[in-house]
């Protein structure tokens, strides 16, 4: 969703909620709304059907009211669509995929469309005919995240995964976010190597300058450099 449109909608929501008196009668107003993009449907009628469905869900879950009261946080799906981490929503009772963001679709080689919606998660994500032996469904709760590291069976990457239950359409759904551990491990390794080289270079120079005899200082600098190379694996 365009940021300018989002800000305008938030301003409209606040303006409507700011109305507390109509004709001398005290009142509290909340705005329920739904958003759909033209690319989400094959034609105008399909987009309108999607809008009606989302508006019905917004009314049922009282999204407009939840912004101001209660303990629920409301997030637009668009926040997760372009996130460079894997995000999925699964029905824990039927194991059916409900939502997979763009990054995860690419990671598992899924189509850009929604042909995978309703498919079994263990079949699409793990290539199995039965639920995974290490499935987390029976351990999940709505008041906390369950954290594990798992291997992406498609890409071979090791993923750091946070999973919880979220309320939607009157029942619990499994919500998961995962990121590739190697992206952070290798990045930190490179930063450590840079710091190590800088520290060792300073040590070598300090040793050389501390000797009154230039030849002795040079010899000690070479010895220190050789030690540093061995320690760094060069």
DRENZA-400692 format. One line per 5 residues: for each residue z, x, y of N, C-alpha, C. Coordinates in Angstrom, 2 decimals. Example, Ala and Ser with C-alpha at 12.3 -4.5 7.8 and 13.67 -1.06 7.14 Angstrom:
BEGIN
7.80 13.19 -5.69 7.80 12.30 -4.50 7.80 13.20 -3.30 ~ 7.08 12.85 -2.25 7.14 13.67 -1.06 7.87 12.90 0.03
END
This chain:
BEGIN
0.00 0.84 -1.18 0.00 0.00 0.00 0.00 0.89 1.24 ~ -0.81 0.52 2.23 -0.89 1.29 3.46 0.45 1.30 4.18 ~ 0.84 2.49 4.69 2.15 2.63 5.33 2.27 1.74 6.56 ~ 1.20 1.60 7.33 1.24 0.77 8.52 1.48 -0.69 8.15 ~ 0.79 -1.14 7.09 0.99 -2.52 6.63 2.43 -2.72 6.15
2.96 -1.73 5.42 4.33 -1.82 4.90 5.33 -1.94 6.06 ~ 5.13 -1.14 7.09 6.04 -1.19 8.24 5.97 -2.53 8.96 ~ 4.76 -3.08 9.07 4.60 -4.38 9.71 5.28 -5.48 8.90 ~ 5.17 -5.40 7.57 5.83 -6.38 6.72 7.34 -6.30 6.85 ~ 7.86 -5.08 6.91 9.30 -4.90 7.06 9.77 -5.46 8.40
8.96 -5.24 9.45 9.31 -5.79 10.75 9.31 -7.31 10.72 ~ 8.34 -7.92 10.02 8.28 -9.37 9.91 9.47 -9.90 9.12 ~ 9.82 -9.20 8.03 10.98 -9.61 7.22 12.25 -9.61 8.07 ~ 12.45 -8.54 8.84 13.65 -8.45 9.68 13.64 -9.50 10.78 ~ 12.44 -9.77 11.34 12.35 -10.76 12.42 12.73 -12.15 11.90
12.23 -12.50 10.72 12.55 -13.81 10.14 14.02 -13.89 9.78 ~ 14.55 -12.80 9.19 15.97 -12.80 8.83 16.85 -12.84 10.07 ~ 16.30 -12.38 11.20 17.08 -12.38 12.44 17.24 -13.76 13.05 ~ 16.49 -14.73 12.56 16.64 -16.11 13.06 17.89 -16.73 12.43 ~ 18.86 -17.03 13.23 20.13 -17.57 12.72 20.43 -18.97 13.25
19.56 -19.49 14.13 19.82 -20.81 14.71 18.49 -21.51 14.99 ~ 18.35 -22.73 14.48 17.16 -23.53 14.73 17.61 -24.91 15.22 ~ 17.30 -25.22 16.47 17.67 -26.52 17.03 19.17 -26.76 17.04 ~ 19.94 -25.69 17.19 21.39 -25.83 17.22 22.04 -25.83 15.86 ~ 21.23 -25.68 14.83 21.78 -25.64 13.46 21.77 -24.20 12.95
22.90 -23.76 12.43 23.01 -22.41 11.88 22.19 -22.30 10.60 ~ 21.50 -21.20 10.44 20.67 -21.02 9.24 20.53 -19.53 8.91 ~ 20.14 -19.26 7.67 19.82 -17.91 7.21 18.48 -17.96 6.48 ~ 17.51 -17.18 6.95 16.17 -17.22 6.39 15.82 -15.91 5.69 ~ 15.10 -16.02 4.60 14.62 -14.86 3.86 13.12 -15.03 3.61
12.38 -13.95 3.65 10.94 -13.98 3.41 10.62 -13.44 2.02 ~ 9.94 -14.25 1.23 9.43 -13.80 -0.05 7.94 -13.54 0.11 ~ 7.45 -12.42 -0.37 6.02 -12.15 -0.25 5.53 -11.36 -1.46 ~ 4.23 -11.34 -1.63 3.61 -10.58 -2.72 2.40 -9.85 -2.17 ~ 2.04 -8.75 -2.80 0.91 -7.94 -2.36 0.02 -7.61 -3.56
-1.27 -7.72 -3.37 -2.24 -7.31 -4.39 -3.43 -6.66 -3.70 ~ -3.99 -5.65 -4.33 -5.15 -4.96 -3.79 -6.43 -5.48 -4.46 ~ -7.52 -5.46 -3.69 -8.78 -5.94 -4.23 -9.22 -5.23 -5.48 ~ -8.87 -3.95 -5.62 -9.27 -3.16 -6.78 -8.54 -3.57 -8.06 ~ -7.50 -4.40 -7.93 -6.71 -4.80 -9.10 -7.35 -5.97 -9.85
-8.38 -6.57 -9.28 -9.03 -7.69 -9.95 -10.53 -7.54 -9.98 ~ -11.16 -8.24 -10.90 -12.62 -8.19 -11.02 -13.31 -9.01 -9.93 ~ -12.61 -10.04 -9.44 -13.18 -10.87 -8.39 -12.05 -11.49 -7.57 ~ -12.41 -12.30 -6.58 -11.43 -12.90 -5.68 -10.45 -13.79 -6.43 ~ -10.95 -14.61 -7.36 -10.08 -15.52 -8.11 -9.02 -14.76 -8.91
-9.41 -13.62 -9.50 -8.47 -12.84 -10.30 -7.39 -12.23 -9.41 ~ -7.78 -11.78 -8.22 -6.79 -11.23 -7.28 -5.82 -12.32 -6.83 ~ -6.34 -13.54 -6.57 -5.48 -14.65 -6.16 -4.51 -15.04 -7.27 ~ -4.98 -15.02 -8.51 -4.09 -15.31 -9.64 -2.97 -14.28 -9.72 ~ -3.32 -13.01 -9.50 -2.32 -11.95 -9.52 -1.30 -12.15 -8.40
-1.78 -12.54 -7.22 -0.89 -12.80 -6.09 0.07 -13.94 -6.40 ~ -0.46 -15.03 -6.96 0.41 -16.16 -7.29 1.47 -15.78 -8.31 ~ 1.07 -14.97 -9.29 2.03 -14.54 -10.31 3.12 -13.68 -9.69 ~ 2.73 -12.75 -8.83 3.72 -11.87 -8.21 4.63 -12.62 -7.25 ~ 4.09 -13.61 -6.55 4.91 -14.40 -5.65 5.93 -15.22 -6.43
5.51 -15.75 -7.58 6.45 -16.50 -8.42 7.57 -15.59 -8.92 ~ 7.21 -14.35 -9.27 8.22 -13.39 -9.71 9.17 -13.04 -8.57 ~ 8.63 -12.88 -7.36 9.46 -12.56 -6.20 10.45 -13.67 -5.92 ~ 9.99 -14.93 -6.05 10.88 -16.07 -5.82 11.96 -16.13 -6.90 ~ 11.55 -15.89 -8.15 12.49 -15.95 -9.26 13.58 -14.88 -9.14
13.17 -13.67 -8.77 14.12 -12.57 -8.65 14.79 -12.51 -7.28 ~ 14.34 -13.38 -6.34 14.91 -13.43 -4.99 14.85 -12.06 -4.31 ~ 13.66 -11.43 -4.37 13.49 -10.11 -3.78 13.81 -10.10 -2.29 ~ 13.33 -11.13 -1.57 13.57 -11.17 -0.13 15.03 -11.21 0.20 ~ 15.80 -11.94 -0.58 17.24 -12.02 -0.35 17.95 -10.76 -0.80
17.45 -10.13 -1.88 18.12 -8.95 -2.43 18.10 -7.77 -1.47 ~ 17.17 -7.78 -0.50 17.12 -6.69 0.48 18.39 -6.66 1.32 ~ 18.99 -7.83 1.52 20.12 -7.93 2.43 21.46 -8.13 1.73 ~ 21.44 -8.70 0.54 22.70 -8.95 -0.17 22.56 -8.48 -1.61 ~ 23.68 -8.44 -2.31 23.65 -8.07 -3.71 23.61 -6.56 -3.91
23.54 -6.14 -5.18 23.59 -4.72 -5.51 22.28 -4.23 -6.11 ~ 21.18 -4.99 -5.89 19.90 -4.57 -6.43 19.10 -3.80 -5.39 ~ 18.35 -2.82 -5.85 17.41 -2.09 -5.01 16.01 -2.52 -5.39 ~ 15.19 -2.85 -4.41 13.84 -3.34 -4.68 12.83 -2.27 -4.29 ~ 11.96 -1.88 -5.24 10.95 -0.88 -4.99 9.57 -1.47 -5.24
8.63 -1.15 -4.37 7.24 -1.55 -4.59 6.65 -0.68 -5.69 ~ 5.84 -1.30 -6.54 5.21 -0.56 -7.64 4.35 0.58 -7.13 ~ 3.78 0.42 -5.92 2.90 1.45 -5.38 3.60 2.80 -5.21 ~ 4.92 2.78 -5.09 5.66 4.05 -4.98 5.50 4.90 -6.22 ~ 5.36 4.27 -7.36 5.27 4.98 -8.63 3.83 5.23 -9.06
2.88 4.45 -8.53 1.49 4.58 -8.96 0.97 6.00 -8.81 ~ 1.26 6.64 -7.67 0.71 7.96 -7.37 1.73 9.09 -7.54 ~ 2.88 8.80 -8.09 3.89 9.83 -8.30 3.42 10.83 -9.35 ~ 3.62 12.14 -9.09 3.17 13.16 -10.05 4.21 13.41 -11.13 ~ 4.78 12.35 -11.65 5.64 12.36 -12.82 5.27 11.15 -13.67
5.61 11.20 -14.95 5.31 10.09 -15.83 6.29 8.94 -15.59 ~ 5.77 7.75 -15.38 6.59 6.56 -15.18 6.07 5.45 -16.09 ~ 6.96 4.80 -16.82 6.54 3.73 -17.71 7.59 2.63 -17.76 ~ 7.12 1.41 -18.05 7.99 0.28 -18.31 7.57 -0.32 -19.64 ~ 8.55 -0.52 -20.54 8.28 -0.97 -21.90 9.23 -2.11 -22.25
8.72 -3.09 -22.96 9.57 -4.16 -23.48 10.33 -3.61 -24.69 ~ 11.66 -3.46 -24.59 12.40 -2.84 -25.70 12.48 -3.71 -26.95 ~ 12.21 -5.00 -26.80 12.27 -5.89 -27.97 10.98 -5.85 -28.78 ~ 9.85 -5.76 -28.08 8.56 -5.78 -28.77 7.87 -4.42 -28.80 ~ 8.41 -3.43 -28.06 7.82 -2.09 -27.92 6.47 -2.12 -27.21
6.20 -3.17 -26.46 4.91 -3.29 -25.79 4.92 -2.61 -24.42 ~ 3.83 -1.90 -24.11 3.69 -1.27 -22.81 3.44 -2.34 -21.75 ~ 4.19 -2.25 -20.66 4.04 -3.18 -19.55 3.42 -2.48 -18.34 ~ 3.85 -1.22 -18.13 3.35 -0.47 -16.97 3.34 1.02 -17.30 ~ 2.27 1.70 -16.91 2.16 3.16 -17.01 1.47 3.63 -15.74
2.07 4.57 -15.01 1.47 4.99 -13.73 0.26 5.90 -13.96 ~ -0.45 6.21 -12.87 -1.71 6.97 -12.97 -1.51 8.33 -13.63 ~ -0.43 9.04 -13.26 -0.18 10.39 -13.79 -0.01 10.34 -15.31 ~ 0.73 9.34 -15.79 0.97 9.23 -17.22 -0.29 8.79 -17.96 ~ -1.10 7.95 -17.31 -2.37 7.57 -17.93 -3.24 8.79 -18.18
-3.30 9.68 -17.18 -4.09 10.91 -17.36 -3.48 11.81 -18.42 ~ -2.15 11.90 -18.43 -1.46 12.78 -19.38 -1.72 12.37 -20.82 ~ -1.82 11.06 -21.07 -2.02 10.57 -22.44 -3.46 10.15 -22.70 ~ -4.34 10.39 -21.73 -5.74 10.07 -21.93 -6.02 8.58 -22.02 ~ -5.24 7.77 -21.29 -5.44 6.33 -21.30 -6.52 5.95 -20.30
-7.10 4.78 -20.47 -8.14 4.32 -19.56 -7.52 3.97 -18.21 ~ -8.35 3.99 -17.17 -7.87 3.64 -15.84 -7.59 2.15 -15.71 ~ -8.13 1.34 -16.62 -7.90 -0.09 -16.58 -6.56 -0.46 -17.19 ~ -6.45 -1.67 -17.65 -5.17 -2.14 -18.20 -5.32 -2.55 -19.67 ~ -6.31 -1.95 -20.36 -6.53 -2.28 -21.76 -5.37 -1.91 -22.65
-4.51 -1.01 -22.20 -3.36 -0.57 -23.00 -2.16 -1.50 -22.83 ~ -2.20 -2.39 -21.85 -1.07 -3.31 -21.63 -0.89 -4.19 -22.86 ~ 0.34 -4.28 -23.34 0.62 -5.07 -24.53 0.53 -4.30 -25.83 ~ 0.00 -3.08 -25.76 -0.06 -2.23 -26.96 1.33 -1.66 -27.26 ~ 1.56 -1.31 -28.52 2.84 -0.75 -28.91 2.98 0.66 -28.35
4.14 0.96 -27.77 4.36 2.27 -27.16 4.26 3.38 -28.20 ~ 4.81 3.16 -29.40 4.80 4.20 -30.41 3.38 4.51 -30.90 ~ 2.49 3.51 -30.83 1.11 3.73 -31.25 0.34 4.50 -30.18 ~ 0.47 4.09 -28.92 -0.30 4.69 -27.83 0.26 6.05 -27.44 ~ 1.58 6.18 -27.35 2.20 7.40 -26.84 2.54 8.42 -27.93
2.71 7.95 -29.17 3.12 8.88 -30.23 2.16 8.89 -31.42 ~ 1.15 8.01 -31.41 0.21 7.98 -32.52 0.82 7.57 -33.83 ~ 1.82 6.68 -33.78 2.52 6.23 -34.98 2.21 4.76 -35.26 ~ 2.50 4.34 -36.49 2.35 2.94 -36.86 3.68 2.21 -36.87 ~ 4.78 2.95 -36.73 6.11 2.37 -36.70 6.89 3.00 -35.54
7.98 2.36 -35.07 8.77 2.92 -33.97 9.25 4.34 -34.27 ~ 9.38 5.14 -33.23 9.80 6.53 -33.36 11.21 6.62 -33.94 ~ 11.44 7.65 -34.75 12.76 7.84 -35.36 13.84 8.10 -34.31 ~ 13.44 8.72 -33.20 14.42 9.06 -32.16 14.34 8.08 -30.98 ~ 13.91 6.85 -31.21 13.79 5.85 -30.15 15.15 5.61 -29.49
15.14 5.45 -28.18 16.37 5.31 -27.40 16.78 3.86 -27.16 ~ 15.98 2.92 -27.59 16.20 1.52 -27.21 17.62 1.02 -27.46 ~ 18.21 1.37 -28.59 19.53 0.83 -28.92 20.66 1.56 -28.19 ~ 20.32 2.60 -27.40 21.34 3.34 -26.66 21.31 3.08 -25.16 ~ 20.35 2.30 -24.70 20.16 2.12 -23.27 21.06 1.04 -22.70
21.44 1.24 -21.42 22.25 0.27 -20.69 21.71 0.14 -19.28 ~ 22.08 -0.94 -18.60 21.59 -1.17 -17.25 22.40 -0.41 -16.20 ~ 23.59 0.08 -16.55 24.45 0.70 -15.54 24.39 2.22 -15.53 ~ 23.47 2.82 -16.29 23.38 4.28 -16.30 22.02 4.71 -16.86 ~ 21.70 6.00 -16.65 20.49 6.59 -17.22 20.85 7.37 -18.48
19.94 7.36 -19.44 20.06 8.19 -20.63 19.05 9.32 -20.49 ~ 19.52 10.57 -20.57 18.68 11.73 -20.30 18.44 12.55 -21.56 ~ 17.17 12.87 -21.83 16.81 13.68 -22.99 15.64 14.59 -22.62 ~ 15.38 15.57 -23.45 14.16 16.37 -23.36 13.34 16.09 -24.61 ~ 12.06 15.80 -24.39 11.18 15.46 -25.50 9.84 16.16 -25.31
9.11 16.32 -26.38 7.79 16.94 -26.33 6.71 15.87 -26.25 ~ 5.83 16.01 -25.27 4.69 15.12 -25.14 3.74 15.41 -26.30 ~ 3.57 14.44 -27.20 2.80 14.67 -28.42 1.32 14.83 -28.15 ~ 0.88 14.43 -26.97 -0.53 14.56 -26.61 -0.83 15.91 -25.98 ~ 0.00 16.31 -24.99 -0.26 17.53 -24.23 0.51 18.73 -24.74
1.57 18.50 -25.52 2.41 19.60 -25.99 3.46 20.04 -24.99 ~ 3.49 19.42 -23.81 4.45 19.80 -22.78 5.84 19.26 -23.13 ~ 6.86 20.02 -22.72 8.22 19.56 -22.89 8.64 18.81 -21.63 ~ 9.11 17.58 -21.83 9.40 16.70 -20.72 10.89 16.45 -20.58 ~ 11.35 16.38 -19.34 12.72 15.99 -19.02 12.66 14.50 -18.66
13.33 13.65 -19.45 13.13 12.20 -19.35 14.44 11.50 -19.00 ~ 14.37 10.62 -18.00 15.49 9.74 -17.66 15.07 8.31 -17.96 ~ 15.90 7.58 -18.70 15.55 6.23 -19.12 16.72 5.28 -18.91 ~ 16.42 4.06 -18.49 17.46 3.05 -18.30 16.85 1.68 -18.54 ~ 17.68 0.64 -18.43 17.21 -0.73 -18.51 17.20 -1.34 -17.12
16.15 -2.10 -16.81 16.05 -2.77 -15.52 15.82 -4.27 -15.76 ~ 16.37 -5.13 -14.90 16.14 -6.57 -15.05 14.80 -6.96 -14.46 ~ 14.03 -7.74 -15.20 12.73 -8.21 -14.71 12.33 -9.45 -15.49 ~ 11.96 -10.49 -14.75 11.52 -11.75 -15.35 12.54 -12.31 -16.34 ~ 13.81 -12.17 -15.97 14.87 -12.78 -16.77 15.29 -12.02 -18.01
14.81 -10.78 -18.21 15.23 -9.99 -19.37 15.25 -8.51 -19.03 ~ 15.73 -7.70 -19.94 15.81 -6.27 -19.73 14.51 -5.58 -20.17 ~ 14.08 -4.63 -19.34 12.93 -3.80 -19.69 13.36 -2.33 -19.63 ~ 12.70 -1.53 -20.43 12.98 -0.09 -20.47 12.15 0.62 -19.40 ~ 12.83 1.32 -18.50 12.18 2.06 -17.41 12.43 3.54 -17.62
11.35 4.35 -17.62 11.48 5.79 -17.87 10.71 6.59 -16.84 ~ 11.28 7.73 -16.44 10.62 8.72 -15.59 10.74 10.07 -16.28 ~ 9.64 10.85 -16.30 9.64 12.14 -16.99 8.83 13.15 -16.22 ~ 9.29 14.41 -16.20 8.51 15.48 -15.58 8.42 16.68 -16.50 ~ 7.36 17.44 -16.30 7.05 18.60 -17.14 8.00 19.74 -16.78
8.82 20.15 -17.74 9.80 21.21 -17.48 9.14 22.54 -17.14 ~ 8.00 22.84 -17.74 7.37 24.15 -17.53 6.96 24.36 -16.08 ~ 6.66 23.28 -15.36 6.28 23.41 -13.95 7.41 24.04 -13.14 ~ 8.65 23.73 -13.50 9.80 24.24 -12.76 10.29 25.56 -13.34 ~ 10.20 25.70 -14.67 10.66 26.94 -15.29 9.81 28.12 -14.85
8.47 27.98 -14.91 7.58 29.07 -14.53 7.64 29.35 -13.03 ~ 7.82 28.29 -12.23 7.93 28.49 -10.79 9.18 29.30 -10.47 ~ 10.30 28.97 -11.09 11.54 29.71 -10.85 11.42 31.15 -11.36 ~ 10.72 31.34 -12.48 10.54 32.69 -13.03 9.78 33.57 -12.04 ~ 8.74 33.00 -11.44 7.96 33.76 -10.46 8.81 34.12 -9.25
9.65 33.20 -8.78 10.51 33.48 -7.64 11.53 34.56 -7.97 ~ 12.07 34.51 -9.19 13.03 35.52 -9.62 12.38 36.90 -9.67 ~ 11.15 36.97 -10.19 10.44 38.24 -10.28 10.20 38.85 -8.90 ~ 9.85 38.00 -7.92 9.62 38.50 -6.56 10.90 39.10 -6.00 ~ 12.01 38.37 -6.15 13.30 38.88 -5.64 13.68 40.17 -6.34
13.46 40.24 -7.68 13.80 41.44 -8.43 13.03 42.65 -7.92 ~ 11.72 42.46 -7.70 10.89 43.57 -7.23 11.32 44.05 -5.84 ~ 11.66 43.10 -4.98 12.09 43.47 -3.63 13.39 44.25 -3.66 ~ 14.35 43.81 -4.48 15.64 44.49 -4.58 15.47 45.89 -5.14 ~ 14.67 46.02 -6.20 14.47 47.33 -6.82 13.73 48.28 -5.87
12.78 47.76 -5.12 12.06 48.60 -4.16 13.02 49.13 -3.11 ~ 13.91 48.30 -2.63 14.90 48.75 -1.64 15.84 49.79 -2.22 ~ 16.22 49.59 -3.50 17.10 50.57 -4.15 16.41 51.92 -4.29 ~ 15.12 51.90 -4.69 14.37 53.15 -4.86 14.28 53.91 -3.54 ~ 13.97 53.20 -2.48 13.84 53.85 -1.16 15.18 54.41 -0.71
16.27 53.64 -0.95 17.60 54.09 -0.53 18.01 55.36 -1.26 ~ 17.68 55.45 -2.57 18.02 56.65 -3.35 17.27 57.86 -2.81 ~ 15.98 57.68 -2.53 15.19 58.80 -2.02 15.68 59.30 -0.68 ~ 16.05 58.41 0.19 16.48 58.79 1.54 17.88 59.39 1.56 ~ 18.66 59.15 0.50 20.03 59.66 0.49 20.10 61.13 0.09
19.01 61.69 -0.41 19.01 63.09 -0.83 18.51 63.99 0.30 ~ 19.23 65.07 0.51 18.83 66.03 1.55 17.58 66.79 1.13 ~ 17.47 67.08 -0.16 16.31 67.81 -0.68 15.19 66.80 -0.99 ~ 14.03 66.89 -0.35 12.95 65.93 -0.57 12.48 65.88 -2.02 ~ 12.41 67.06 -2.67 11.95 67.12 -4.05 12.92 66.38 -4.99
14.21 66.57 -4.77 15.22 65.87 -5.58 15.15 64.36 -5.33 ~ 15.00 64.00 -4.06 14.91 62.58 -3.73 13.70 61.92 -4.39 ~ 12.55 62.63 -4.37 11.34 62.08 -4.99 11.52 61.92 -6.48 ~ 12.17 62.91 -7.11 12.38 62.84 -8.55 13.25 61.64 -8.92 ~ 14.32 61.43 -8.14 15.21 60.29 -8.42 14.50 58.96 -8.16
13.63 58.91 -7.16 12.87 57.69 -6.88 11.97 57.35 -8.06 ~ 11.31 58.39 -8.63 10.43 58.17 -9.78 11.22 57.69 -10.99 ~ 12.40 58.30 -11.20 13.24 57.90 -12.33 13.68 56.44 -12.19 ~ 14.10 56.10 -10.97 14.54 54.71 -10.72 13.39 53.73 -10.90 ~ 12.19 54.11 -10.47 11.03 53.23 -10.61 10.70 53.00 -12.07
10.82 54.04 -12.89 10.55 53.92 -14.32 11.54 52.96 -14.98 ~ 12.82 53.08 -14.59 13.84 52.18 -15.13 13.55 50.72 -14.74 ~ 13.16 50.53 -13.47 12.88 49.18 -12.98 11.69 48.57 -13.73 ~ 10.68 49.38 -14.01 9.50 48.88 -14.75 9.89 48.43 -16.15 ~ 10.75 49.21 -16.81 11.17 48.86 -18.16 11.98 47.55 -18.15
12.88 47.40 -17.18 13.70 46.21 -17.07 12.86 44.97 -16.79 ~ 11.80 45.16 -16.03 10.96 44.03 -15.66 9.86 43.76 -16.67 ~ 9.80 44.58 -17.71 8.82 44.38 -18.74 7.44 44.86 -18.41 ~ 7.29 45.70 -17.36 5.97 46.19 -16.96 5.58 47.38 -17.80
END
